[in-house]
Amino acid sequence: MRRQFIQTALLSSVGALAAACQTSAKATKSAIVIGAGISGLAAAQVLKKAGMTVTVLEARNRIGGRIWTDRSTGTPVDLGASWIHGPDGGNPVTTLAQSIGAKLFKTDDDRIIVYDRQGNPIDDRLMERRGQEYRKLLAQVQRGSENKLDSVADSIRKIDHNLLNDPLIQYQLNAYLEFDTGGPIEDLSARYVTNDEAFPGKDVLFPDGYDAILKPLTQGLTIQMNQVVQSVNQDFSEVIIKTKTQEFNADVAIVTLPLGILKAGDVIFSPPLPEPKQTAINRVGFGTVNKVFLKFDRPFWDFTMQYFGYASGNQSLYSYLLNVQKFSSIPALMAFSIGQNGQAMERRSDEQITTDVLEVLQTLFKVRSDEITPQSILISRWMRDRFTRGSYSYASVQTRMEDFEVLSQPLNDRLFFAGEHTHSTYRGTVHGAYLSGLRAAKDVLNT
Ligand SMILES: Cc1cc2nc3c(=O)[nH]c(=O)nc-3n(C[C@H](O)[C@H](O)[C@H](O)COP(=O)(O)OP(=O)(O)OC[C@H]3O[C@@H](n4cnc5c(N)ncnc54)[C@H](O)[C@@H]3O)c2cc1C
């Protein structure tokens, strides 16, 4: 009965799931959760509420993982996730945000000026028409690629070899598709190009920082920071986890290591992960999206706009800019470097990155370099981050849809898996990661 009850419980919140498990006969079990990102915290919170002894091991000296609000400039700046994508229709992150009264700001995708390579604004009607053509192109890419292992780039080349030389197509593919998925078009699967799902509603972001939603998930949890897990050993009766400095034992463990860490083999599993799981780890893609935040003493852009696009014809590593001043009192911009651009950007020094972005701003906003000295700059490098090694997962040319399911499957009722890469429908998002944590906790409680 209990098993049935848990399976049918509404799985969209820690509270609902934990309540369903309160009478658990096995509430004395101990668990270790590896990783204090949102998936790990959500899983740990459910298990704790169900009466288990839970320890969270986190490699960094902060929680949140890819939810990372930097406050070093005196302003909350999200260098990882920014938006609740599709905040309506029961998105559990909205519920979390509302539960703590977090301030939310609705971003308006239509408040955008897209510029050509020389920095001339492109006419809105032309952009509208090209937007429709772009959507048709993606539908054509998917239709034409069923049962094929083409990348999006291959598929477009087959439709028209010249299309990929068109600066506006390049811009749309980079600022929309590669941004959404995190993967470069040369590796993104054409057949799965539009097959992930989204909640409805216009995206919202957190003017005071995304990390606010972590607070309710940490309540009462034992989280050990600076614990870099090195190995995970399954025994007949327990899991033994070794970090650089300590050894931990528990009945079960939930592994929320990012896909980039699993791919790199940074953590040794004993016995080794079974072949299907390792194959899925190899086949699912892990992309790169980076951010450069620049704060100025005054705005020199049209501050009524939400976004600026730059169709540079692949001359710049930055295609998309967010006007931070729309939701914050400070004159600041956030530049995005996406896909292969995001990877190339990481190989450049802070000084080069700053120069690159300032050159874009000079081109778009017709200002001289001496007029735009940034007061502060923050740069993300998610691919080089040794506790993530990338930004978020995507369906690559090699990926099969069942790979996401395989990534989520428990091993021997002892090792459980969560993280955005284990949620096929909402992969690559905060809500996907959160729901994956609830699912893994449910799996534990169902053993
Ligand atoms: C630049 C960027 C922008 C994004 N924008 C959005 C957005 O706007 N909206 C959205 O919904 N999603 C966005 N995402 C995706 C979203 O942030 C992630 O999907 C989500 O936060 C992942 O949560 P997670 O718990 O799966 O993984 P993580 O948050 O990465 O948590 C895993 C944890 O494991 C820890 N860890 C790693 N190695 C070890 C080890 N050896 N030992 C112990 N601990 C370890 C890590 O430090 C980390 O804390 C963005 C991501 C990035 C990088």
The ligand as an ORCA input file, in Angstrom:
! r2SCAN-3c Opt
* xyz 0 1
  C      25.239     29.711    -17.418
  C      24.021     28.901    -17.077
  C      22.776     29.446    -17.262
  C      21.628     28.711    -16.958
  N      20.416     29.311    -17.090
  C      19.306     28.660    -16.671
  C      18.071     29.346    -16.600
  O      17.996     30.547    -16.869
  N      16.984     28.631    -16.208
  C      17.045     27.299    -15.890
  O      16.003     26.699    -15.566
  N      18.232     26.642    -15.910
  C      19.358     27.291    -16.272
  N      20.560     26.666    -16.231
  C      20.610     25.235    -15.876
  C      20.454     25.012    -14.363
  O      21.289     25.913    -13.677
  C      20.841     23.586    -14.034
  O      20.084     22.696    -14.843
  C      20.581     23.208    -12.577
  O      20.936     24.230    -11.688
  C      21.368     21.936    -12.284
  O      21.139     21.503    -10.968
  P      21.761     20.121    -10.512
  O      21.396     19.929     -9.097
  O      21.422     19.069    -11.490
  O      23.352     20.307    -10.673
  P      24.341     21.322     -9.948
  O      23.661     22.572     -9.591
  O      25.538     21.423    -10.807
  O      24.700     20.560     -8.580
  C      25.658     19.526     -8.521
  C      26.547     19.783     -7.307
  O      27.532     18.753     -7.246
  C      28.730     19.346     -6.757
  N      29.867     18.477     -7.064
  C      30.510     18.333     -8.263
  N      31.533     17.459     -8.120
  C      31.528     17.042     -6.846
  C      32.323     16.122     -6.099
  N      33.351     15.445     -6.650
  N      32.051     15.952     -4.779
  C      31.019     16.609     -4.188
  N      30.229     17.479     -4.851
  C      30.467     17.687     -6.167
  C      28.761     20.676     -7.475
  O      29.641     21.572     -6.855
  C      27.306     21.106     -7.397
  O      27.055     21.890     -6.254
  C      21.736     27.383    -16.486
  C      22.988     26.836    -16.266
  C      24.123     27.578    -16.554
  C      25.482     26.985    -16.296
*
